[in-house]
Amino acid sequence: MILKDLLQGIPVKQTVGSLDIDIKNIDSDSRNIQTGDLFIAVKGTSVDGHDFIHKAVEQGAVAVVCEHRPEQLPDGVTCILTGDSAEALGWLASAWYGHPSEKLKLVGVTGTNGKTTTATLLYEMFRLFGEKAGLLSTVCNYVDGEAIPATHTTPDPLNLHRLLRKMVDAGCTCAFMEVSSHSAHQKRIAGLDFDGAVFTNLTRDHLDYHKTVDAYLNAKKMFFDGLKKEAFALTNLDDKSGPVMLQNTAAGKYGYSLRTLADFKGRIIESRLDGTTLEINGKEVEVQFVGKFNAYNLLGVYGAACLLGKEPEDVLVKMSMLIPVAGRFQTLHAPEKYTVIVDYAHTPDALNNVLGSIREVLGDKGNIITVVGAGGNRDKGKRPLMAQEAANASDRVILTSDNPRFEEPGDILNDMLAGLDAGQRKKTLSIADRREAIRTATQFAQPGDVVLIAGKGHENYQEIKGVKHHFDDKEEVEKIFRGEL
């Protein structure tokens, strides 16, 4: 593409050099730059791309987008100064791939918990409607039925727009994506034309990055603030942060609720371990999901589908056909008549939601045995809170390793134990080996009991000292059922 065509719509402070040059490729990683490319220097959390401008030029970059002009650029290299090169990267990526998000009905889902489930169920529902759809999620990206492994909740701008282009070329009419707080704060969603946004909830998470809950909230809110007036903004009115998302958005404002009047009002009629009877806007539907938190997820899915033009009755029919997302309240039944639930819950609130849903169904007819850990090199403040939630709602707790990363598992477990009082410690074991912890939990289980294995859900690895080792909670449980462990 010609450079001046790429730059349309991007705030440019100053240009030095010609804009009538042909660009062969664009990239923000100097290691990928080749002759004829455009290099975008972005300030990252640990690395500043401005430090690599000269390396990019040495490798053949003919133009550079940056926030401050480097010294002694060679003649013939064009320099474009902009106020925010991270945001410029998003718009450049969009232009490079032909603005694919404008050719799709694109809906973003944000919140602490429920993003993956809500986005995935929307994707699955629209495929049930017969439409070709795309998905960008923590678990996996999909271009219609083609799976493309995910490395981040929200990809970097170049990969994001490339995937959206692939969706358009495959004939997709809509796409659903998780929008993480990191991606909003880092401008990774710049250049995207959203037709709708869904907010699920907000609880403590990612404070290792955002530092405060207000900063975390504002990162989510930035996404809603940037919506166009033709889009819809759909929020959970039962979450205290839900209405905040609507304060400054230009989009159409809608809400869903289990407790108050809303555009999409739900009520749980009956809960079972194999599903729930829901009432939504006065109509009953049987769904294969358990728990109040899933009722909220389904209300978000219902509302978004209706706002995208689907008939409410048809949405309910398709909703009854949906199945749980891998690693999200995934239920496994043991030959010995106890139940194992594998869930991704890795925040105090998510753990509280899952345990509350299990107790609601179980009543006093069985015990809850919870296996839970906390990730290394992440927000340490939530570790004692995770242990407290598990101990408060379980009959027995086994604290174990999650993804220790570069920390010692024992140190993480000690941080978790620090949140427990003497009474809670009496029903708590610490077993760092996750396989052994799961096996021990199943040995405790009696007929009618529920074993919750929380924290990793769909993940099929454990990250230890920078190395990912294959480990899948569901696989471990199935081995136990077969008598292999």
Steps between C-alpha positions, in 0.01 A plus 500: 500500500600862451599658832264799473205263453597306811511818709146619423311566825811490720587823690838603362699773674782528252634323193861501387553340160279372221158338552489378139695183567389141470486306826568126476390410856441656842619383842569622854772238561833615357614137468238442230584805290622446143582726207210728409313465832337752733610479865267623776688582822270422793573555869425166668482408868859373505651601164487828307492455123664842459823339619495274194430753225860497373503119497178501295654747255816288473278205404332697223216707646417784259264678741454531875198600710603626845418744779834685503740548212817289516837656439679464165255299294657419162384690193210329327340372821167670570419589861137549612446649844176422684375557852431132575678239293319212675168637381648576158606135473138389533380734227793412274428129548135561413593688183762241402244220513225700331301603811355151558307588818281736293386201294391296805251538781764515773406465868750527785450348846682639802491439875697303761307173471281360225674650196596168346163336563298796370709552184519127425127442547420791269730347239339158543149645491551692176644187340182319610311776319688396186733798485875481452656652810840574652623481859797659677534355849735387776443134416527505120434719198262377232447604141161338443588139585880532469683506834801730536688475834479804728802647676332801666143583604515782244768466226737781403353738237671344200391147584157624601428673169661215308260254666204728432609522135510122489146492638376739233671300226339181637155657466438572870224753568570550870777464756511489878806580706619528857629846580746487789581798719863472385400528134283806560772672704772413248283619205504153342135549399571827317368504145219251570144584396286347776127452449443408862655449842402279793615556860479199732633609842801644676684356800860503620744378235814610311604747770859397433454696175235765573607562866153622611143381450408846363770475234376151412142631476604793284680269257173311449306826472734631228362228274140617554597867474638437151185342353324671208141623543366229266636224727336349808640504853359213707585481869431289809285729716546275805872573511585831666740584215240416234328840483841673505573350156204692355585842646692646207430273207334630184357156425144384568472404869349169614509289815442146620415387852381220727397745773351815353310638202708477186476469124590133544361371831575150621392271781632160609206262540692179577868405536646151455853365448407421139333830414265786589146609423511872422234758433607784273261787426210281606593191294640175644803321357695189604877548477794265553675741736518519879518792741398862534822618331406299190149644512664844471719381212194367317309824556790686338496256208121530463511880511786531250335256258171694514683832452670350194156445349408143592140424604471438877311171459765372258778604738343295782479191277869530407592571863350166606738329256821659630749298705751623764838635389802273566629549854204715605294308760582184306328209675644147516322210671709238683413128496495528881201742477676823590529799265810693391471854368794655311482880489725789401409701815823681587372807684338514845166607351501230234579237763219634719257482206587141410494373859174683567343339195614153608365547854172637366443178303658261751333635813593285800503175302874484442840653573699741284874425468689784333842483334634848431826690451618844388728605218857608555634846408148644510290698748610363839220678683235262371676185627371512862160606364487194273575272796236674711230457234587132463500439877180696563296300247664154504496207739861419416768702315822394330730788412730416211714635221345684204749660258786586739697661217824627657386480863542210740167313541557482877518879526169536313336242726626683810347824367168318461517337844558841657138585422359215712415492868570200725159342437533530122849351508368185666308407184780612264791304353791639298620270222726681251487221240176572310458141378530368854263769629232399249549131576473565875178701455337213309606256773314713756185511286201287594184433292307826462804723564636760260871557433575844356835537321540874454741738333618350172186386320577460130878540541700193402831602655676605817753781466804435720823702480415626151414154361149380420449136601194314372237477773122488455269483804228322302746241369626434853145439623423265213817299579382467860159380380675234288717390793823620337601727791 
